[in-house]
Amino acid sequence: MRTLYASFLILLLFSLSACGLKPLYGDGRNGAVSSVLGQVTVDPIEGKNGWLMTNALNDRLDASKSGDAVYKLVVVLDDQIEGFGVRADDTVTRERRTLRARYQLVELASGNILLDATAGSDAGIDVVSSEFATIAAEDTALENLSQNVADKIISRLSLFALDQK
């Protein structure tokens, strides 16, 4: 029984190696994804939310910088806060902050748009009696949303880079 179990495990391991999956960041800094991400520069984005998004993207891209920029990432943000929990006296008790990004990966040499996509995320915010606490919660939500959307953008760029190589 044990030999049958061991044979099954060995057969299973061999079949897994032929599944066609490749690690996204295989070969580390020398890999296809890292080399393409290292050639992306981020266009400045206006506003506080743009500053947060630019920093979040640059933090993720700078880890793999490998030389001169070949691509430019153009991002347009849509940041909205909507109140949806309302008391009997018409005061808002809950807000939803939504951050959406439309981004384009542009090849610098030709100006061709290689990737045009969107990414977004939202967060719920409790509105409390302290205006300062509510503003702080809105700012924290924006910081977290910027990180989340930047992760989604980098993941999509990584898949694009994997297809290119």
C-alpha positions in Angstrom: 0.0 0.0 0.0 2.8 2.4 0.9 4.6 1.8 -2.5 1.3 2.5 -4.3 1.0 5.7 -2.4 4.6 6.7 -3.1 4.2 5.8 -6.8 1.1 8.0 -7.0 2.9 11.0 -5.4 5.8 10.6 -7.8 3.5 10.4 -10.8 1.6 13.5 -9.5 4.8 15.5 -9.2 5.9 14.7 -12.8 2.5 15.6 -14.1 2.6 19.0 -12.3 5.9 19.9 -13.9 4.2 19.6 -17.3 1.3 21.9 -16.6 2.8 24.9 -18.4 2.7 27.3 -15.5 5.7 29.6 -15.2 6.7 31.7 -12.1 5.9 35.4 -12.7 9.1 36.6 -11.3 11.3 33.7 -12.4 15.0 34.4 -12.8 14.8 37.3 -10.3 16.2 40.6 -11.6 17.3 38.9 -14.9 13.7 37.7 -15.7 11.4 39.0 -18.4 9.0 40.7 -16.0 11.7 42.4 -14.0 13.5 43.7 -17.1 10.3 45.2 -18.6 9.1 46.7 -15.3 12.6 48.2 -14.9 12.1 50.1 -18.2 8.8 51.8 -17.2 8.6 55.4 -16.0 5.5 56.9 -14.5 4.1 60.2 -15.8 3.3 62.7 -13.0 -0.3 62.6 -11.8 -1.9 65.7 -10.5 -3.3 66.2 -7.0 -2.8 64.5 -3.6 -4.3 61.2 -4.9 -2.0 61.5 -7.9 1.1 62.1 -5.7 0.2 59.0 -3.6 -0.4 56.9 -6.7 2.8 58.0 -8.3 4.8 57.2 -5.2 3.1 53.8 -4.8 3.9 52.9 -8.5 7.4 54.1 -8.3 8.0 52.1 -5.1 7.1 49.0 -7.0 8.9 49.8 -10.2 12.1 51.1 -8.7 12.9 47.8 -7.2 13.5 46.4 -10.7 15.1 49.5 -12.5 17.5 48.1 -15.1 18.3 51.1 -17.3 16.8 53.7 -19.5 13.1 54.1 -19.8 11.5 52.4 -22.8 7.9 52.7 -21.7 5.8 55.4 -20.1 2.9 54.7 -17.8 0.1 57.4 -18.1 -2.5 57.2 -15.3 -5.7 59.2 -14.9 -7.4 58.9 -11.6 -11.1 59.2 -10.6 -11.5 59.7 -6.8 -15.0 59.9 -5.4 -16.6 60.0 -1.9 -20.2 59.1 -1.7 -22.4 59.2 1.4 -24.8 56.3 1.7 -25.8 55.8 5.3 -28.3 58.4 6.3 -30.0 59.0 9.7 -33.5 60.3 10.2 -32.1 63.8 10.6 -30.4 63.6 7.1 -26.8 63.2 8.5 -24.5 60.8 6.7 -23.2 57.9 8.8 -21.3 56.0 6.2 -19.2 56.9 3.1 -17.7 55.0 0.3 -14.4 56.2 -1.2 -13.8 54.9 -4.7 -10.5 55.2 -6.5 -10.4 54.2 -10.2 -7.4 54.5 -12.4 -7.3 54.3 -16.2 -3.8 53.6 -17.3 -1.9 53.3 -20.5 1.5 51.8 -21.2 3.0 53.8 -24.0 6.2 52.9 -25.9 8.4 56.0 -25.9 10.1 55.4 -29.2 6.9 55.0 -31.3 4.2 56.5 -29.1 2.1 53.4 -29.5 -0.2 52.4 -26.7 0.6 48.9 -25.8 -1.8 48.5 -22.9 -5.0 50.4 -22.0 -6.8 49.2 -18.9 -8.4 50.2 -15.7 -8.0 49.3 -12.1 -10.0 50.3 -9.0 -10.9 49.7 -5.5 -13.2 51.1 -2.8 -13.3 51.5 0.9 -16.1 52.1 3.5 -15.7 54.9 6.0 -17.6 55.5 9.2 -18.6 59.1 9.6 -18.4 60.1 13.3 -19.2 63.2 15.2 -15.6 64.4 15.1 -14.9 66.1 11.7 -11.1 65.6 12.2 -11.6 61.8 12.7 -13.7 61.6 9.6 -11.1 63.5 7.5 -8.3 61.3 8.9 -10.3 58.2 8.0 -10.9 59.5 4.4 -7.1 60.2 4.1 -6.2 56.8 5.4 -8.7 55.2 3.0 -7.1 57.1 0.1 -3.6 56.0 1.1 -4.7 52.4 1.3 -6.7 52.6 -2.0 -3.6 54.0 -3.7 -1.5 51.1 -2.6 -4.2 48.6 -3.6 -4.7 50.1 -7.1 -1.0 50.3 -7.6 -0.7 46.6 -6.8 -3.3 45.9 -9.4 -1.6 48.0 -12.0 1.8 46.4 -11.4 0.2 42.9 -11.6 -1.3 43.7 -15.0 1.9 45.2 -16.2 3.7 42.0 -15.1 1.3 39.9 -17.1 1.9 42.1 -20.1 5.7 41.8 -19.7 5.4 38.0 -19.4 3.5 38.0 -22.8 6.1 40.2 -24.4 9.1 37.9 -23.7 
